[in-house]
Structures are given as C-alpha cells and as structure tokens.
Amino acid sequence: MTAFSRIRHWLALAASAALLAGCAHPQLMDMGESSDKVVASLGEPAAMTQMENGTKRYTYSLQPFGQEVWWLYFDQDGRLVGREQGLQVKFFTIPRIGVWTEKDVWAFWGKCAQEYDFPLVGEHAWMYRFKDDGNFDMAVWPQFDKDGILRSMDITEDPWKADFDSDTWF
C-alpha cells in the first residue's frame, strides 16, 4: 500500500466515523418522540425552558463547529411537538440589551463557539456561528459587562470562515 493509499484509507475511515457520529441530530428526531428518548439520542440539552404556552423548550447547540442551535419543543406529556433552528436573524432582537444576563443567553442558545475577553473595558463576548438568509457564514456576538449583563448584540462575518477564505491568501 502506497503512502497515498494509506492516507486515502485513513481519510475514508475518519469520514465514516464522522458520519456515524453525526447520526443523532435534532432534525432527525420524530415528532411525538418522548423527551426521554430524545435525550437518550442527543444527550442532555444545554437548557430546558418552560414556555408561556405550556411547552418546554430544550436547547441543543451544535457550536463550536456547527452553525446551528436547535430548539426542540415538548408538550405537557413530554412528546416532541416542534423544532426550530434558533440562530436566525429574526431571533436576534429577542435578547434584551441591559436586561438579559449570561444565564438568559445560555438558556436561549446554549454553548457558544468561542468566548472573547476585553479586559481593558471589563467586558466579554460569546460568538455564535450561523448561516444567514443568503447562506453566508456569519457570527452573532452577545457582549456582556463585568456583571454578566448583556450590553450589545453585533453581527459580523464568521471569523473562523473569513480567516481561511482562499481568496485572502493570494
């Protein structure tokens, strides 16, 4: 077996393992499935939030390498009744500047892709990677003060994608 063949073989094995690991995904959960079965398949959610309409929202973040956060909604009987991709521009006005805390943002979106500290101003930000409506790689940045209060929400290009854009290398 040549070195090139060995590399191809290992890459094929790695791709197969990645596909198998990716079988459990929020989009693949069947409506009507029990919350116990969903948790057994996907693991514990980042947050469970009681909604005003009586449903309970489970938050599953696919960050850092994914660009999605999924909300799965369960009725009072613990059955899956809805799902929604939570990292959409239409939801970016829901977090309330000056009111929401880190805990609120965590319950809303769960794990972020990366945390950034700004010690000179006593603030820090969480980066969530997403695809916008035009399928562009973007990031939304909830920024918090030293007390963990939300101070701003900004949207930029996804720096992880922008850093490796082949056009910037030439």
Backbone as CSV, one residue per row, in Angstrom:
resi,resn,N_x,N_y,N_z,CA_x,CA_y,CA_z,C_x,C_y,C_z
1,MET,0.848,-1.176,0.000,0.000,0.000,0.000,0.895,1.241,0.000
2,THR,0.669,2.133,-0.940,1.468,3.360,-1.022,1.063,4.323,0.078
3,ALA,1.918,5.320,0.311,1.612,6.333,1.325,0.308,7.045,0.987
4,PHE,0.113,7.326,-0.316,-1.116,7.996,-0.738,-2.342,7.125,-0.457
5,SER,-2.232,5.829,-0.705,-3.341,4.900,-0.445,-3.657,4.826,1.041
6,ARG,-2.609,4.835,1.871,-2.819,4.796,3.325,-3.553,6.050,3.784
7,ILE,-3.147,7.187,3.249,-3.808,8.449,3.622,-5.271,8.416,3.207
8,ARG,-5.533,7.966,1.967,-6.923,7.856,1.499,-7.729,6.918,2.376
9,HIS,-7.110,5.806,2.767,-7.779,4.829,3.626,-8.146,5.461,4.972
10,TRP,-7.203,6.158,5.607,-7.466,6.782,6.897,-8.494,7.902,6.777
11,LEU,-8.436,8.650,5.691,-9.438,9.693,5.477,-10.831,9.096,5.312
12,ALA,-10.935,7.981,4.598,-12.225,7.310,4.428,-12.749,6.813,5.763
13,LEU,-11.865,6.249,6.590,-12.282,5.789,7.925,-12.741,6.962,8.790
14,ALA,-12.001,8.058,8.736,-12.374,9.240,9.520,-13.717,9.796,9.064
15,ALA,-13.938,9.831,7.753,-15.217,10.321,7.224,-16.364,9.416,7.648
16,SER,-16.134,8.118,7.619,-17.177,7.174,8.052,-17.505,7.359,9.526
17,ALA,-16.471,7.533,10.342,-16.699,7.751,11.775,-17.469,9.040,12.009
18,ALA,-17.132,10.073,11.250,-17.839,11.349,11.393,-19.302,11.204,11.010
19,LEU,-19.578,10.454,9.950,-20.972,10.246,9.538,-21.751,9.480,10.599
20,LEU,-21.134,8.451,11.149,-21.817,7.673,12.186,-22.061,8.516,13.435
21,ALA,-21.083,9.329,13.803,-21.237,10.182,14.975,-22.316,11.229,14.744
22,GLY,-22.512,11.613,13.496,-23.493,12.643,13.177,-24.911,12.135,13.017
23,CYS,-25.157,10.869,13.270,-26.498,10.308,13.082,-27.522,10.892,14.039
24,ALA,-27.104,11.235,15.233,-28.028,11.833,16.189,-28.025,13.341,15.972
25,HIS,-29.109,13.848,15.429,-29.222,15.269,15.121,-30.647,15.704,15.453
26,PRO,-30.820,16.905,15.983,-32.170,17.364,16.326,-33.177,17.286,15.185
27,GLN,-32.732,17.496,13.955,-33.656,17.431,12.818,-34.159,16.015,12.554
28,LEU,-33.454,15.022,13.047,-33.821,13.634,12.785,-34.740,13.040,13.848
29,MET,-35.058,13.818,14.862,-35.966,13.328,15.895,-37.394,13.383,15.372
30,ASP,-38.137,12.310,15.557,-39.511,12.217,15.061,-40.479,12.966,15.963
31,MET,-41.436,13.669,15.342,-42.500,14.302,16.118,-43.229,13.218,16.909
32,GLY,-43.588,13.547,18.124,-44.263,12.593,19.001,-43.303,11.770,19.847
33,GLU,-41.996,11.866,19.550,-40.986,11.134,20.316,-40.977,11.634,21.754
34,SER,-40.705,10.763,22.693,-40.671,11.156,24.104,-39.396,11.943,24.396
35,SER,-39.491,12.817,25.370,-38.314,13.609,25.757,-37.201,12.690,26.262
36,ASP,-37.555,11.597,26.925,-36.537,10.655,27.402,-35.750,10.057,26.239
37,LYS,-36.463,9.684,25.187,-35.793,9.083,24.029,-34.932,10.117,23.307
38,VAL,-35.415,11.342,23.209,-34.636,12.404,22.568,-33.349,12.648,23.354
39,VAL,-33.460,12.740,24.662,-32.276,12.960,25.496,-31.326,11.769,25.399
40,ALA,-31.861,10.554,25.320,-31.007,9.377,25.154,-30.247,9.437,23.836
41,SER,-30.859,10.005,22.795,-30.220,10.104,21.481,-29.266,11.283,21.374
42,LEU,-29.681,12.432,21.891,-28.914,13.666,21.693,-28.067,14.071,22.886
43,GLY,-28.338,13.478,24.046,-27.672,13.914,25.262,-28.489,14.987,25.954
44,GLU,-27.999,15.409,27.096,-28.690,16.447,27.859,-28.648,17.772,27.098
45,PRO,-29.756,18.497,27.069,-29.747,19.809,26.408,-28.960,20.818,27.241
46,ALA,-28.535,21.882,26.605,-27.839,22.957,27.316,-28.777,23.638,28.298
47,ALA,-30.055,23.688,27.932,-31.049,24.337,28.790,-32.420,23.744,28.511
48,MET,-33.272,23.798,29.527,-34.683,23.436,29.404,-35.472,24.636,29.923
49,THR,-36.298,25.206,29.061,-37.017,26.435,29.396,-38.516,26.200,29.291
50,GLN,-39.230,26.520,30.361,-40.684,26.437,30.341,-41.220,27.627,29.558
51,MET,-42.018,27.363,28.528,-42.556,28.422,27.682,-43.948,28.830,28.176
52,GLU,-44.360,30.039,27.823,-45.657,30.559,28.268,-46.830,29.719,27.772
53,ASN,-46.679,29.068,26.622,-47.790,28.297,26.058,-47.894,26.886,26.644
54,GLY,-47.073,26.582,27.633,-47.146,25.283,28.293,-46.140,24.266,27.794
55,THR,-45.504,24.550,26.647,-44.481,23.622,26.158,-43.179,23.874,26.903
56,LYS,-42.259,22.930,26.772,-40.926,23.085,27.325,-39.944,23.054,26.155
57,ARG,-39.033,24.036,26.132,-38.047,24.131,25.058,-36.710,23.570,25.543
58,TYR,-36.185,22.596,24.784,-34.849,22.064,25.026,-33.921,22.728,24.020
59,THR,-32.790,23.250,24.491,-31.834,23.938,23.640,-30.633,23.039,23.382
60,TYR,-30.384,22.768,22.107,-29.238,21.964,21.684,-28.347,22.799,20.775
61,SER,-27.159,23.143,21.254,-26.201,23.908,20.465,-25.266,22.960,19.726
62,LEU,-25.065,23.211,18.452,-24.110,22.439,17.666,-22.781,23.186,17.529
63,GLN,-22.633,24.255,18.305,-21.389,25.010,18.337,-20.333,24.153,19.042
64,PRO,-19.068,24.258,18.771,-18.433,25.317,18.017,-18.324,25.052,16.514
65,PHE,-18.330,23.790,16.095,-18.052,23.521,14.686,-19.289,23.605,13.811
66,GLY,-20.455,23.374,14.384,-21.689,23.570,13.649,-22.076,25.034,13.671
67,GLN,-23.051,25.386,12.859,-23.503,26.775,12.799,-24.988,26.857,13.149
68,GLU,-25.410,25.996,14.061,-26.823,25.923,14.410,-27.011,25.781,15.917
69,VAL,-28.168,26.216,16.355,-28.702,25.921,17.682,-30.137,25.486,17.448
70,TRP,-30.495,24.324,17.971,-31.839,23.788,17.761,-32.660,23.888,19.026
71,TRP,-33.900,24.324,18.848,-34.876,24.327,19.930,-35.863,23.205,19.652
72,LEU,-35.999,22.291,20.584,-36.986,21.225,20.473,-38.057,21.501,21.524
73,TYR,-39.311,21.463,21.095,-40.435,21.790,21.969,-41.199,20.515,22.334
74,PHE,-41.473,20.367,23.622,-42.187,19.202,24.131,-43.472,19.658,24.822
75,ASP,-44.549,18.904,24.593,-45.823,19.241,25.229,-45.806,18.792,26.692
76,GLN,-46.950,18.976,27.367,-47.050,18.634,28.786,-46.872,17.145,29.037
77,ASP,-47.091,16.323,28.021,-46.906,14.877,28.151,-45.475,14.445,27.816
78,GLY,-44.607,15.407,27.522,-43.221,15.082,27.214,-43.009,14.554,25.811
79,ARG,-43.898,14.914,24.882,-43.791,14.478,23.486,-43.304,15.628,22.613
80,LEU,-42.417,15.315,21.681,-41.877,16.319,20.771,-42.984,16.837,19.856
81,VAL,-43.205,18.153,19.908,-44.279,18.755,19.103,-43.768,19.826,18.144
82,GLY,-42.473,20.171,18.223,-41.947,21.174,17.313,-40.446,21.311,17.427
83,ARG,-39.870,21.899,16.396,-38.428,22.165,16.409,-38.181,23.407,15.569
84,GLU,-37.130,24.109,15.923,-36.790,25.320,15.182,-35.296,25.578,15.315
85,GLN,-34.703,26.066,14.242,-33.300,26.454,14.255,-33.253,27.852,14.861
86,GLY,-32.612,27.996,16.020,-32.653,29.232,16.785,-31.673,30.314,16.392
87,LEU,-30.678,29.985,15.584,-29.721,31.008,15.154,-30.148,31.568,13.810
88,GLN,-31.198,32.389,13.867,-31.706,33.085,12.691,-31.826,34.562,13.040
89,VAL,-31.566,35.407,12.063,-31.586,36.854,12.280,-32.897,37.300,12.921
90,LYS,-34.004,36.672,12.570,-35.302,37.085,13.120,-35.366,36.947,14.641
91,PHE,-34.482,36.142,15.234,-34.479,35.959,16.687,-33.471,36.867,17.397
92,PHE,-32.651,37.596,16.658,-31.582,38.364,17.277,-32.066,39.597,18.028
93,THR,-33.315,39.973,17.840,-33.851,41.119,18.588,-34.534,40.682,19.886
94,ILE,-34.645,39.399,20.124,-35.303,38.919,21.348,-34.455,39.180,22.596
95,PRO,-33.142,38.875,22.588,-32.345,39.189,23.782,-32.380,40.684,24.063
96,ARG,-32.717,41.049,25.297,-32.925,42.457,25.650,-31.666,43.056,26.254
97,ILE,-31.125,44.058,25.548,-29.930,44.766,25.998,-30.223,45.418,27.357
98,GLY,-29.294,45.244,28.291,-29.437,45.844,29.620,-30.323,45.050,30.557
99,VAL,-30.998,44.015,30.050,-31.914,43.212,30.867,-31.433,41.763,30.959
100,TRP,-31.158,41.179,29.818,-30.748,39.771,29.810,-29.367,39.612,30.422
101,THR,-29.156,38.436,30.996,-27.874,38.078,31.590,-27.252,36.932,30.791
102,GLU,-26.048,36.557,31.186,-25.404,35.390,30.568,-26.302,34.156,30.697
103,LYS,-26.947,34.010,31.839,-27.827,32.861,32.062,-28.974,32.847,31.052
104,ASP,-29.540,34.012,30.758,-30.629,34.103,29.783,-30.153,33.727,28.378
105,VAL,-28.977,34.228,27.990,-28.447,33.922,26.662,-28.106,32.437,26.575
106,TRP,-27.559,31.871,27.665,-27.246,30.437,27.679,-28.527,29.615,27.496
107,ALA,-29.594,29.994,28.180,-30.865,29.267,28.045,-31.420,29.396,26.630
108,PHE,-31.137,30.515,25.994,-31.630,30.784,24.639,-30.839,30.016,23.581
109,TRP,-29.489,30.065,23.657,-28.657,29.486,22.607,-27.672,28.417,23.072
110,GLY,-27.472,28.252,24.357,-26.538,27.229,24.828,-25.090,27.594,24.570
111,LYS,-24.289,26.565,24.374,-22.836,26.716,24.205,-22.516,27.554,22.974
112,CYS,-21.572,28.467,23.160,-21.118,29.291,22.036,-19.907,28.637,21.372
113,ALA,-19.504,29.196,20.239,-18.337,28.676,19.521,-17.044,29.098,20.201
114,GLN,-17.005,30.345,20.687,-15.788,30.849,21.304,-16.131,32.031,22.199
115,GLU,-15.353,32.180,23.270,-15.506,33.314,24.180,-14.329,34.262,23.989
116,TYR,-14.618,35.543,24.074,-13.600,36.569,23.933,-13.653,37.484,25.145
117,ASP,-12.482,37.838,25.681,-12.403,38.758,26.816,-11.819,40.080,26.359
118,PHE,-12.376,41.165,26.908,-11.891,42.513,26.642,-11.579,43.164,27.993
119,PRO,-10.444,42.790,28.601,-10.157,43.215,29.978,-10.031,44.727,30.156
120,LEU,-9.599,45.437,29.135,-9.438,46.891,29.287,-10.769,47.601,29.501
121,VAL,-11.855,47.039,28.994,-13.170,47.653,29.186,-14.050,46.831,30.118
122,GLY,-13.507,45.729,30.636,-14.252,44.901,31.580,-15.449,44.196,30.957
123,GLU,-15.321,43.811,29.697,-16.425,43.126,29.021,-15.920,41.845,28.368
124,HIS,-16.858,41.014,27.978,-16.548,39.782,27.258,-17.707,39.472,26.319
125,ALA,-17.417,38.664,25.306,-18.427,38.336,24.295,-18.403,36.844,24.016
126,TRP,-19.552,36.351,23.594,-19.685,34.973,23.135,-19.974,35.025,21.641
127,MET,-19.285,34.195,20.879,-19.518,34.150,19.438,-20.337,32.910,19.085
128,TYR,-21.450,33.141,18.375,-22.272,32.058,17.835,-22.197,32.128,16.320
129,ARG,-21.809,31.034,15.704,-21.663,30.955,14.256,-22.991,30.520,13.634
130,PHE,-23.360,31.156,12.505,-24.616,30.803,11.847,-24.533,31.097,10.358
131,LYS,-25.480,30.559,9.623,-25.650,30.881,8.201,-26.810,31.863,8.110
132,ASP,-26.605,32.984,7.418,-27.710,33.936,7.302,-28.644,33.513,6.175
133,ASP,-29.644,34.345,5.908,-30.655,34.008,4.906,-30.070,33.819,3.509
134,GLY,-28.940,34.450,3.231,-28.283,34.291,1.940,-27.246,33.173,1.943
135,ASN,-27.218,32.387,3.027,-26.300,31.262,3.196,-24.847,31.712,3.384
136,PHE,-24.670,32.962,3.877,-23.336,33.456,4.171,-22.945,33.031,5.579
137,ASP,-21.646,32.787,5.787,-21.125,32.405,7.103,-20.992,33.656,7.960
138,MET,-21.780,33.706,9.026,-21.839,34.886,9.882,-21.659,34.494,11.341
139,ALA,-21.545,35.512,12.199,-21.456,35.296,13.647,-22.260,36.380,14.341
140,VAL,-22.937,36.003,15.413,-23.627,36.971,16.263,-22.889,36.980,17.606
141,TRP,-22.740,38.171,18.155,-21.891,38.380,19.325,-22.659,39.046,20.467
142,PRO,-23.241,38.289,21.372,-23.748,38.917,22.594,-22.543,39.339,23.445
143,GLN,-22.516,40.602,23.837,-21.402,41.118,24.643,-21.924,41.520,26.011
144,PHE,-21.180,41.131,27.054,-21.609,41.303,28.440,-20.632,42.182,29.205
145,ASP,-21.171,42.893,30.206,-20.296,43.669,31.083,-19.745,42.757,32.182
146,LYS,-18.986,43.344,33.111,-18.335,42.552,34.162,-19.332,41.860,35.083
147,ASP,-20.567,42.344,35.115,-21.611,41.727,35.943,-22.430,40.689,35.176
148,GLY,-22.076,40.457,33.901,-22.781,39.456,33.104,-24.075,39.953,32.493
149,ILE,-24.245,41.280,32.405,-25.437,41.878,31.797,-25.162,42.111,30.307
150,LEU,-26.111,41.750,29.470,-25.985,41.921,28.023,-25.906,43.408,27.682
151,ARG,-24.839,43.809,26.979,-24.623,45.215,26.627,-24.765,45.493,25.146
152,SER,-24.574,44.483,24.302,-24.740,44.698,22.863,-24.876,43.352,22.168
153,MET,-25.408,43.419,20.946,-25.516,42.246,20.061,-25.060,42.721,18.693
154,ASP,-23.955,42.183,18.236,-23.424,42.575,16.940,-23.371,41.375,16.016
155,ILE,-23.424,41.643,14.722,-23.337,40.599,13.702,-22.160,40.934,12.797
156,THR,-21.321,39.932,12.548,-20.174,40.091,11.657,-20.062,38.857,10.770
157,GLU,-19.098,38.893,9.864,-18.734,37.669,9.157,-18.205,36.681,10.187
158,ASP,-18.360,35.405,9.910,-17.809,34.369,10.776,-16.284,34.432,10.663
159,PRO,-15.586,34.830,11.730,-14.130,34.966,11.618,-13.425,33.639,11.359
160,TRP,-14.028,32.538,11.766,-13.406,31.238,11.506,-13.410,30.933,10.015
161,LYS,-14.429,31.354,9.315,-14.500,31.128,7.874,-13.690,32.201,7.137
162,ALA,-13.792,33.437,7.583,-13.091,34.539,6.919,-11.582,34.358,6.993
163,ASP,-11.075,33.816,8.105,-9.633,33.620,8.268,-9.076,32.617,7.265
164,PHE,-9.916,31.698,6.790,-9.430,30.651,5.913,-9.983,30.766,4.496
165,ASP,-10.512,31.914,4.155,-11.019,32.138,2.802,-9.837,32.122,1.851
166,SER,-9.902,31.252,0.852,-8.763,31.077,-0.068,-8.447,32.354,-0.827
167,ASP,-9.403,33.236,-1.021,-9.141,34.474,-1.760,-8.194,35.385,-0.999
168,THR,-8.151,35.275,0.324,-7.313,36.171,1.113,-5.851,35.727,1.119
169,TRP,-5.589,34.555,0.605,-4.214,34.059,0.625,-3.431,34.492,-0.610
170,PHE,-4.078,35.088,-1.589,-3.361,35.441,-2.813,-3.496,36.911,-3.115
